[in-house]
């Protein structure tokens, strides 16, 4: 079945085409995300690398459609697809993405379509349709209306467009029958409904997968990455930083006499300590864009701190330890304060495996615990 017959038949060809474009877009987007968003679970198509991929993807699709229109000599071919692409580009990428895709579309129209017959009119039509869809979307969002209202509005826009083209004769646009008018409006409604249903199902499935992934990667109590995530990140950082001039530090810390808090105040109080400690560490590493905190078991936490020298990492650990000792943790009517023992290690040539690096930091931590606790022990820089 060739593209030239899609204008009138069969309906399912158009449905499967738009579904295929959407599914392939999301599938390829997830691949790009896995390669570029190592520390982000969710796929956000508006983030820079995915945004660039998305613009290129939809721009190529739109350019190809304009190329096929130029071959058929029929400016009405793929009109429904053009409207749907405009809407879903706006849905995924916002106005900025739609502008970039439309620039590519208009450029293709000027290249592939006959300017004297219908090329200029097609460019104007592209801008008008995009503008109307943006206004409709903004109106629905302002009214806090359900998305299905926007879908119905999009159907009405398509019906209005075909009706105007049926009654108003323009240069280069061939006349078509009432049957073609009804068929294309009906086909658009079916395709639009299939797309939005598929989109909603994909979003629900993605949300479920993201929630499972998030639960597997994040410690439920402290809401920071867990030991499994630490192990993966440690190996990845070890591969990235070993045998390079850049630096990677590992800070291991353990709450002093944590069992006493559980015995004196109860395990729920202990949970509150761990919860606030996780939030404290999450805030502490914010000045370091690539730093990450982890809960690696019980009352033990690790921080991966790249791009700083050992002396700076040690000073950071000492300042963090001092600030933490002044933190007042409240549980019910109880006020608690804690201290921590800390070990600081920097990745070096003696670390033949990632586990060697981890073991050195752990040994420095236990050196602090064995020598009075509430102290920071850093390696001698070799």
PAKE-741142 format. One record per residue (C-alpha): x, y, z; residue in three letters; residue number from 1. Coordinates in nm, 4 decimals. Layout:
BEGIN
px / py / pz / res / n
X / Y / Z / ALA / NUM
...
This chain:
BEGIN
px / py / pz / res / n
0.0000 / 0.0000 / 0.0000 / UNK / 1
0.1575 / 0.3296 / -0.1044 / UNK / 2
0.1260 / 0.6721 / 0.0578 / UNK / 3
-0.0783 / 0.8059 / -0.2338 / UNK / 4
-0.3764 / 0.5914 / -0.1321 / UNK / 5
-0.3682 / 0.6901 / 0.2340 / UNK / 6
-0.5675 / 1.0039 / 0.1613 / UNK / 7
-0.8797 / 0.8001 / 0.0980 / UNK / 8
-0.8105 / 0.4444 / 0.2141 / UNK / 9
-0.7554 / 0.2345 / 0.4130 / UNK / 10
-0.8243 / 0.3829 / 0.7542 / UNK / 11
-0.6113 / 0.1302 / 0.9461 / UNK / 12
-0.3013 / 0.2221 / 0.7474 / UNK / 13
-0.3149 / 0.5718 / 0.8888 / UNK / 14
-0.3879 / 0.4496 / 1.2405 / UNK / 15
-0.0917 / 0.2126 / 1.2442 / UNK / 16
0.1342 / 0.4738 / 1.0889 / UNK / 17
0.0748 / 0.7325 / 1.3617 / UNK / 18
0.0905 / 0.4679 / 1.6349 / UNK / 19
0.4173 / 0.3408 / 1.4918 / UNK / 20
0.5652 / 0.6909 / 1.4856 / UNK / 21
0.4668 / 0.7510 / 1.8479 / UNK / 22
0.5879 / 0.4137 / 1.9773 / UNK / 23
0.9175 / 0.4336 / 1.7898 / UNK / 24
0.9693 / 0.7882 / 1.9202 / UNK / 25
0.9252 / 0.6799 / 2.2819 / UNK / 26
1.1309 / 0.3622 / 2.2393 / UNK / 27
1.4214 / 0.5427 / 2.0766 / UNK / 28
1.3892 / 0.8232 / 2.3320 / UNK / 29
1.4298 / 0.5774 / 2.6193 / UNK / 30
1.7470 / 0.4460 / 2.4578 / UNK / 31
1.8846 / 0.7988 / 2.4315 / UNK / 32
1.7867 / 0.8603 / 2.7953 / UNK / 33
1.9707 / 0.5499 / 2.9174 / UNK / 34
2.2853 / 0.6694 / 2.7412 / UNK / 35
2.2662 / 1.0309 / 2.8588 / UNK / 36
2.0693 / 1.0438 / 3.1859 / UNK / 37
2.2546 / 0.7998 / 3.4126 / UNK / 38
2.1306 / 0.9633 / 3.7338 / UNK / 39
1.7725 / 1.0271 / 3.6254 / UNK / 40
1.5077 / 0.7586 / 3.6384 / UNK / 41
1.2343 / 0.9337 / 3.4486 / UNK / 42
1.2495 / 1.0158 / 3.0786 / UNK / 43
1.1970 / 1.3874 / 3.0323 / UNK / 44
1.1815 / 1.4764 / 2.6635 / UNK / 45
1.2258 / 1.8464 / 2.7448 / UNK / 46
1.5736 / 1.7910 / 2.8905 / UNK / 47
1.8434 / 1.9172 / 2.6597 / UNK / 48
1.9775 / 1.5983 / 2.4961 / UNK / 49
1.6330 / 1.4424 / 2.4667 / UNK / 50
1.4938 / 1.7737 / 2.3483 / UNK / 51
1.7469 / 1.7864 / 2.0647 / UNK / 52
1.6726 / 1.4231 / 1.9754 / UNK / 53
1.2968 / 1.4937 / 1.9789 / UNK / 54
1.3236 / 1.8005 / 1.7578 / UNK / 55
1.5376 / 1.6119 / 1.5071 / UNK / 56
1.3008 / 1.3111 / 1.5094 / UNK / 57
0.9803 / 1.5059 / 1.4497 / UNK / 58
1.1495 / 1.7433 / 1.2090 / UNK / 59
1.2654 / 1.4497 / 0.9945 / UNK / 60
0.9154 / 1.2991 / 1.0018 / UNK / 61
0.7614 / 1.6301 / 0.8971 / UNK / 62
1.0217 / 1.6891 / 0.6254 / UNK / 63
0.9552 / 1.3435 / 0.4834 / UNK / 64
0.5819 / 1.4125 / 0.4717 / UNK / 65
0.6430 / 1.7359 / 0.2820 / UNK / 66
0.8662 / 1.5456 / 0.0420 / UNK / 67
0.5879 / 1.2910 / -0.0242 / UNK / 68
0.3379 / 1.5732 / -0.0708 / UNK / 69
0.5689 / 1.7242 / -0.3311 / UNK / 70
0.5836 / 1.3919 / -0.5173 / UNK / 71
0.2060 / 1.3444 / -0.5169 / UNK / 72
0.1380 / 1.7059 / -0.6075 / UNK / 73
-0.1526 / 1.7043 / -0.3614 / UNK / 74
-0.1239 / 1.9521 / -0.0710 / UNK / 75
-0.4084 / 1.7721 / 0.1106 / UNK / 76
-0.2074 / 1.4512 / 0.1417 / UNK / 77
-0.1044 / 1.3939 / 0.5043 / UNK / 78
-0.3023 / 1.6960 / 0.6275 / UNK / 79
-0.4381 / 1.4884 / 0.9152 / UNK / 80
-0.0899 / 1.3643 / 0.9996 / UNK / 81
0.0409 / 1.7214 / 0.9979 / UNK / 82
-0.2196 / 1.8334 / 1.2505 / UNK / 83
-0.1526 / 1.5330 / 1.4750 / UNK / 84
0.2242 / 1.5841 / 1.4602 / UNK / 85
0.1805 / 1.9504 / 1.5524 / UNK / 86
-0.0296 / 1.8590 / 1.8555 / UNK / 87
0.1975 / 1.5837 / 1.9864 / UNK / 88
0.5121 / 1.7896 / 1.9347 / UNK / 89
0.3496 / 2.0592 / 2.1487 / UNK / 90
0.2479 / 1.7957 / 2.4038 / UNK / 91
0.5988 / 1.6511 / 2.4343 / UNK / 92
0.8227 / 1.9517 / 2.3720 / UNK / 93
0.6195 / 2.2641 / 2.4417 / UNK / 94
0.6074 / 2.5790 / 2.2307 / UNK / 95
0.9863 / 2.5998 / 2.1908 / UNK / 96
1.0041 / 2.2524 / 2.0398 / UNK / 97
0.7054 / 2.3217 / 1.8145 / UNK / 98
0.8719 / 2.6352 / 1.6789 / UNK / 99
1.1859 / 2.4417 / 1.5844 / UNK / 100
0.9914 / 2.1614 / 1.4180 / UNK / 101
0.7790 / 2.4124 / 1.2263 / UNK / 102
1.0920 / 2.5872 / 1.1033 / UNK / 103
1.2020 / 2.2559 / 0.9530 / UNK / 104
0.8519 / 2.1957 / 0.8125 / UNK / 105
0.8314 / 2.5371 / 0.6463 / UNK / 106
1.1802 / 2.4975 / 0.5039 / UNK / 107
1.0799 / 2.1617 / 0.3539 / UNK / 108
0.7617 / 2.3141 / 0.2104 / UNK / 109
0.9619 / 2.5849 / 0.0365 / UNK / 110
1.2016 / 2.3247 / -0.1034 / UNK / 111
0.9682 / 2.0396 / -0.2036 / UNK / 112
0.6394 / 2.2137 / -0.2802 / UNK / 113
0.5656 / 2.4360 / -0.5780 / UNK / 114
0.5820 / 2.7940 / -0.4429 / UNK / 115
0.3680 / 2.9322 / -0.7241 / UNK / 116
0.0889 / 2.6812 / -0.6721 / UNK / 117
0.0626 / 2.5973 / -0.3051 / UNK / 118
0.4006 / 2.6172 / -0.1291 / UNK / 119
0.3480 / 2.9619 / 0.0267 / UNK / 120
-0.0117 / 2.8795 / 0.1196 / UNK / 121
0.1087 / 2.5604 / 0.2899 / UNK / 122
0.3618 / 2.7578 / 0.4951 / UNK / 123
0.0924 / 3.0019 / 0.6048 / UNK / 124
-0.1406 / 2.7124 / 0.6858 / UNK / 125
0.1287 / 2.5460 / 0.8967 / UNK / 126
0.1755 / 2.8619 / 1.1030 / UNK / 127
-0.2000 / 2.9164 / 1.1449 / UNK / 128
-0.2716 / 2.5575 / 1.2522 / UNK / 129
0.0189 / 2.5608 / 1.4975 / UNK / 130
-0.0990 / 2.8905 / 1.6432 / UNK / 131
-0.4575 / 2.7683 / 1.6848 / UNK / 132
-0.3436 / 2.4441 / 1.8530 / UNK / 133
-0.1227 / 2.6406 / 2.0945 / UNK / 134
-0.4144 / 2.8716 / 2.1805 / UNK / 135
-0.6505 / 2.5769 / 2.2321 / UNK / 136
-0.3995 / 2.4051 / 2.4595 / UNK / 137
-0.3420 / 2.7199 / 2.6638 / UNK / 138
-0.7182 / 2.7745 / 2.6963 / UNK / 139
-0.7800 / 2.4202 / 2.8203 / UNK / 140
-0.4926 / 2.4485 / 3.0687 / UNK / 141
-0.6197 / 2.7843 / 3.1931 / UNK / 142
-0.9664 / 2.6375 / 3.2488 / UNK / 143
-0.8119 / 2.3337 / 3.4246 / UNK / 144
-1.0279 / 2.1227 / 3.1923 / UNK / 145
-0.9806 / 1.7523 / 3.1257 / UNK / 146
-0.7453 / 1.6571 / 2.8429 / UNK / 147
-1.0353 / 1.4981 / 2.6569 / UNK / 148
-1.1764 / 1.8486 / 2.6009 / UNK / 149
-0.8559 / 1.9307 / 2.4168 / UNK / 150
-0.8919 / 1.6153 / 2.2063 / UNK / 151
-1.2469 / 1.7118 / 2.1107 / UNK / 152
-1.1271 / 2.0638 / 2.0273 / UNK / 153
-0.8561 / 1.9134 / 1.8063 / UNK / 154
-1.1185 / 1.7031 / 1.6264 / UNK / 155
-1.3306 / 2.0138 / 1.5674 / UNK / 156
-1.0254 / 2.1983 / 1.4349 / UNK / 157
-0.9613 / 1.9213 / 1.1825 / UNK / 158
-1.3287 / 1.9183 / 1.0757 / UNK / 159
-1.3248 / 2.2962 / 1.0372 / UNK / 160
-1.0037 / 2.2835 / 0.8315 / UNK / 161
-1.1412 / 2.0247 / 0.5882 / UNK / 162
-1.4747 / 2.2091 / 0.5649 / UNK / 163
-1.3049 / 2.5383 / 0.4792 / UNK / 164
-1.0931 / 2.3673 / 0.2143 / UNK / 165
-1.4108 / 2.2075 / 0.0712 / UNK / 166
-1.6013 / 2.5344 / 0.0343 / UNK / 167
-1.3163 / 2.7812 / -0.0222 / UNK / 168
-1.1207 / 2.7045 / -0.3378 / UNK / 169
-0.7538 / 2.7994 / -0.3160 / UNK / 170
-0.4752 / 2.7888 / -0.5723 / UNK / 171
-0.3197 / 2.4457 / -0.6135 / UNK / 172
-0.5668 / 2.2672 / -0.3839 / UNK / 173
-0.7658 / 2.0110 / -0.5840 / UNK / 174
-1.1415 / 1.9860 / -0.5420 / UNK / 175
-1.2626 / 1.6859 / -0.3479 / UNK / 176
-1.5979 / 1.5247 / -0.2892 / UNK / 177
-1.8201 / 1.5350 / 0.0158 / UNK / 178
-1.7360 / 1.1689 / 0.0673 / UNK / 179
-1.3654 / 1.2544 / 0.0958 / UNK / 180
-1.4512 / 1.5325 / 0.3411 / UNK / 181
-1.6479 / 1.2999 / 0.5693 / UNK / 182
-1.3952 / 1.0187 / 0.5379 / UNK / 183
-1.0969 / 1.2334 / 0.6384 / UNK / 184
-1.2806 / 1.3904 / 0.9325 / UNK / 185
-1.3875 / 1.0442 / 1.0517 / UNK / 186
-1.0361 / 0.9065 / 0.9993 / UNK / 187
-0.8860 / 1.1902 / 1.2020 / UNK / 188
-1.1242 / 1.1315 / 1.4931 / UNK / 189
-1.0336 / 0.7596 / 1.4981 / UNK / 190
-0.6593 / 0.8251 / 1.4732 / UNK / 191
-0.6727 / 1.0938 / 1.7405 / UNK / 192
-0.8658 / 0.8686 / 1.9795 / UNK / 193
-0.6243 / 0.5786 / 1.9218 / UNK / 194
-0.3262 / 0.8041 / 1.9792 / UNK / 195
-0.4487 / 0.9596 / 2.3002 / UNK / 196
-0.5533 / 0.6189 / 2.4355 / UNK / 197
-0.2104 / 0.4747 / 2.3505 / UNK / 198
-0.0399 / 0.7801 / 2.4970 / UNK / 199
-0.2305 / 0.7471 / 2.8244 / UNK / 200
-0.1498 / 0.3752 / 2.8470 / UNK / 201
0.2186 / 0.4405 / 2.7771 / UNK / 202
0.2255 / 0.7068 / 3.0479 / UNK / 203
0.0609 / 0.4732 / 3.2985 / UNK / 204
0.2999 / 0.1903 / 3.2128 / UNK / 205
0.5992 / 0.4245 / 3.2309 / UNK / 206
0.4833 / 0.5605 / 3.5668 / UNK / 207
0.4523 / 0.2058 / 3.7011 / UNK / 208
0.7974 / 0.1111 / 3.5718 / UNK / 209
0.9467 / 0.4332 / 3.7088 / UNK / 210
0.7895 / 0.3719 / 4.0500 / UNK / 211
0.9324 / 0.0176 / 4.0630 / UNK / 212
1.2729 / 0.1402 / 3.9477 / UNK / 213
1.2607 / 0.4219 / 4.1983 / UNK / 214
1.1756 / 0.1822 / 4.4813 / UNK / 215
1.4610 / -0.0449 / 4.3754 / UNK / 216
1.7121 / 0.2432 / 4.3605 / UNK / 217
1.6024 / 0.4624 / 4.6530 / UNK / 218
1.6097 / 0.3793 / 5.0214 / UNK / 219
1.2505 / 0.3986 / 5.1401 / UNK / 220
1.3282 / 0.5495 / 5.4803 / UNK / 221
1.5839 / 0.8195 / 5.3944 / UNK / 222
1.4781 / 0.8831 / 5.0330 / UNK / 223
1.8375 / 0.8798 / 4.9097 / UNK / 224
2.0001 / 0.6138 / 4.6862 / UNK / 225
2.0486 / 0.2738 / 4.8466 / UNK / 226
2.3394 / 0.0284 / 4.8553 / UNK / 227
2.2511 / -0.1304 / 4.5209 / UNK / 228
2.2627 / 0.2093 / 4.3552 / UNK / 229
2.5867 / 0.2924 / 4.5359 / UNK / 230
2.7502 / -0.0255 / 4.4105 / UNK / 231
2.6503 / 0.0535 / 4.0521 / UNK / 232
2.7565 / 0.4177 / 4.0769 / UNK / 233
3.0843 / 0.3307 / 4.2456 / UNK / 234
3.1779 / 0.0912 / 3.9648 / UNK / 235
3.0781 / 0.3436 / 3.6984 / UNK / 236
3.2784 / 0.6213 / 3.8656 / UNK / 237
3.5743 / 0.3890 / 3.9175 / UNK / 238
3.5753 / 0.3131 / 3.5449 / UNK / 239
3.5483 / 0.6835 / 3.4612 / UNK / 240
3.8114 / 0.8197 / 3.7009 / UNK / 241
4.0746 / 0.5477 / 3.7336 / UNK / 242
4.3895 / 0.6265 / 3.5341 / UNK / 243
4.2770 / 0.9853 / 3.4760 / UNK / 244
4.4004 / 1.3174 / 3.6141 / UNK / 245
4.0601 / 1.3851 / 3.7681 / UNK / 246
3.9866 / 1.2937 / 4.1300 / UNK / 247
3.7208 / 1.0864 / 4.3042 / UNK / 248
3.6707 / 1.0806 / 4.6822 / UNK / 249
3.4654 / 0.8447 / 4.8929 / UNK / 250
3.3400 / 0.9570 / 5.2347 / UNK / 251
3.2074 / 0.6850 / 5.4639 / UNK / 252
3.0286 / 0.7771 / 5.7858 / UNK / 253
2.8529 / 0.5914 / 6.0639 / UNK / 254
2.6275 / 0.7194 / 6.3439 / UNK / 255
2.8011 / 0.6794 / 6.6795 / UNK / 256
2.6275 / 0.4600 / 6.9399 / UNK / 257
2.3163 / 0.4307 / 6.7271 / UNK / 258
2.1945 / 0.1269 / 6.9198 / UNK / 259
2.1693 / 0.3420 / 7.2324 / UNK / 260
1.9167 / 0.5694 / 7.0620 / UNK / 261
1.7056 / 0.2703 / 6.9631 / UNK / 262
1.7242 / 0.1294 / 7.3173 / UNK / 263
1.6543 / 0.4607 / 7.4892 / UNK / 264
1.3971 / 0.6222 / 7.2589 / UNK / 265
1.2684 / 0.3304 / 7.0518 / UNK / 266
1.3177 / 0.2210 / 6.6924 / UNK / 267
1.0811 / 0.4865 / 6.5565 / UNK / 268
1.3088 / 0.7506 / 6.7034 / UNK / 269
1.6021 / 0.5751 / 6.5372 / UNK / 270
1.4150 / 0.5873 / 6.2082 / UNK / 271
1.3648 / 0.9620 / 6.2562 / UNK / 272
1.7404 / 1.0057 / 6.3067 / UNK / 273
1.8173 / 0.8180 / 5.9859 / UNK / 274
1.5477 / 1.0079 / 5.7972 / UNK / 275
1.6831 / 1.3477 / 5.8974 / UNK / 276
2.0411 / 1.2381 / 5.8407 / UNK / 277
1.9511 / 1.1384 / 5.4857 / UNK / 278
1.7953 / 1.4806 / 5.4235 / UNK / 279
2.0963 / 1.6503 / 5.5855 / UNK / 280
2.3421 / 1.4685 / 5.3585 / UNK / 281
2.1284 / 1.5384 / 5.0537 / UNK / 282
2.1466 / 1.9107 / 5.1334 / UNK / 283
2.5172 / 1.9005 / 5.2146 / UNK / 284
2.6233 / 1.7701 / 4.8730 / UNK / 285
2.4229 / 2.0272 / 4.6744 / UNK / 286
2.7233 / 2.2621 / 4.6284 / UNK / 287
2.8923 / 1.9740 / 4.4436 / UNK / 288
2.6863 / 1.9043 / 4.1282 / UNK / 289
2.8151 / 1.5494 / 4.0736 / UNK / 290
2.8234 / 1.4395 / 4.4387 / UNK / 291
2.5789 / 1.1771 / 4.5638 / UNK / 292
2.4840 / 1.0480 / 4.9127 / UNK / 293
2.3880 / 0.6852 / 4.9764 / UNK / 294
2.2523 / 0.4819 / 5.2640 / UNK / 295
2.4512 / 0.1605 / 5.2433 / UNK / 296
2.3132 / -0.0234 / 5.5450 / UNK / 297
2.1784 / 0.0378 / 5.8943 / UNK / 298
2.3241 / 0.3655 / 6.0212 / UNK / 299
2.6087 / 0.3734 / 5.7638 / UNK / 300
2.6173 / 0.6231 / 5.4779 / UNK / 301
2.8556 / 0.6945 / 5.1904 / UNK / 302
2.9163 / 1.0002 / 4.9748 / UNK / 303
3.0856 / 0.9980 / 4.6353 / UNK / 304
3.2589 / 1.3315 / 4.5856 / UNK / 305
3.4325 / 1.3817 / 4.2481 / UNK / 306
3.6385 / 1.6701 / 4.1073 / UNK / 307
3.7956 / 1.7859 / 4.4362 / UNK / 308
4.1301 / 1.7183 / 4.5985 / UNK / 309
4.1655 / 1.5061 / 4.9110 / UNK / 310
4.2337 / 1.8085 / 5.1313 / UNK / 311
3.9126 / 1.9789 / 5.0182 / UNK / 312
3.7155 / 1.6577 / 5.0634 / UNK / 313
3.8555 / 1.6229 / 5.4158 / UNK / 314
3.7664 / 1.9812 / 5.5011 / UNK / 315
3.4164 / 1.9232 / 5.3662 / UNK / 316
3.3824 / 1.6092 / 5.5816 / UNK / 317
3.5041 / 1.7946 / 5.8912 / UNK / 318
3.2643 / 2.0822 / 5.8347 / UNK / 319
2.9801 / 1.8396 / 5.7716 / UNK / 320
3.0622 / 1.6515 / 6.0915 / UNK / 321
3.0644 / 1.9755 / 6.2928 / UNK / 322
2.7339 / 2.0966 / 6.1479 / UNK / 323
2.5761 / 1.7580 / 6.2085 / UNK / 324
2.6779 / 1.7587 / 6.5757 / UNK / 325
2.4788 / 2.0826 / 6.6199 / UNK / 326
2.1694 / 1.9431 / 6.4497 / UNK / 327
1.8721 / 1.8989 / 6.6841 / UNK / 328
1.6542 / 1.6031 / 6.5875 / UNK / 329
1.3034 / 1.6064 / 6.7300 / UNK / 330
1.0874 / 1.3049 / 6.7860 / UNK / 331
0.7707 / 1.3711 / 6.9783 / UNK / 332
0.8771 / 1.5590 / 7.2909 / UNK / 333
1.2301 / 1.4259 / 7.2667 / UNK / 334
1.5264 / 1.6283 / 7.1389 / UNK / 335
1.8207 / 1.4245 / 7.0178 / UNK / 336
2.1655 / 1.5043 / 6.8834 / UNK / 337
2.4123 / 1.2707 / 6.7197 / UNK / 338
2.7765 / 1.2467 / 6.6238 / UNK / 339
2.9331 / 1.0510 / 6.3418 / UNK / 340
3.2625 / 0.8804 / 6.2689 / UNK / 341
3.4002 / 0.9482 / 5.9210 / UNK / 342
3.6570 / 0.8036 / 5.6825 / UNK / 343
3.7785 / 0.9874 / 5.3698 / UNK / 344
3.9629 / 0.8142 / 5.0840 / UNK / 345
4.0677 / 0.9261 / 4.7382 / UNK / 346
4.0830 / 0.6900 / 4.4428 / UNK / 347
4.4409 / 0.5996 / 4.3628 / UNK / 348
4.6649 / 0.3525 / 4.1767 / UNK / 349
4.6584 / 0.1136 / 4.4743 / UNK / 350
4.2881 / 0.0504 / 4.4105 / UNK / 351
4.2968 / -0.2335 / 4.1580 / UNK / 352
3.9209 / -0.2799 / 4.1889 / UNK / 353
3.6327 / -0.0582 / 4.2899 / UNK / 354
3.5916 / -0.2723 / 4.6006 / UNK / 355
3.9511 / -0.1922 / 4.7018 / UNK / 356
3.8604 / 0.1760 / 4.7041 / UNK / 357
3.5465 / 0.1081 / 4.9090 / UNK / 358
3.7376 / -0.1086 / 5.1554 / UNK / 359
3.9979 / 0.1638 / 5.2166 / UNK / 360
3.7291 / 0.4198 / 5.2986 / UNK / 361
3.5591 / 0.1681 / 5.5257 / UNK / 362
3.8848 / 0.0965 / 5.7076 / UNK / 363
3.9394 / 0.4686 / 5.7634 / UNK / 364
3.5871 / 0.4929 / 5.9029 / UNK / 365
3.6526 / 0.2133 / 6.1503 / UNK / 366
3.9824 / 0.3758 / 6.2434 / UNK / 367
3.7748 / 0.6764 / 6.3558 / UNK / 368
3.5398 / 0.4504 / 6.5514 / UNK / 369
3.8284 / 0.2679 / 6.7172 / UNK / 370
3.9981 / 0.5911 / 6.8235 / UNK / 371
3.7238 / 0.7622 / 7.0161 / UNK / 372
3.4515 / 0.8176 / 6.7534 / UNK / 373
3.3179 / 1.1610 / 6.6513 / UNK / 374
3.6216 / 1.2228 / 6.4329 / UNK / 375
3.7342 / 1.2297 / 6.0696 / UNK / 376
4.0156 / 1.0054 / 5.9464 / UNK / 377
4.1566 / 1.0757 / 5.6020 / UNK / 378
4.4182 / 0.8811 / 5.4118 / UNK / 379
4.7690 / 1.0137 / 5.3758 / UNK / 380
4.7791 / 1.1429 / 5.0183 / UNK / 381
5.0240 / 0.9271 / 4.8245 / UNK / 382
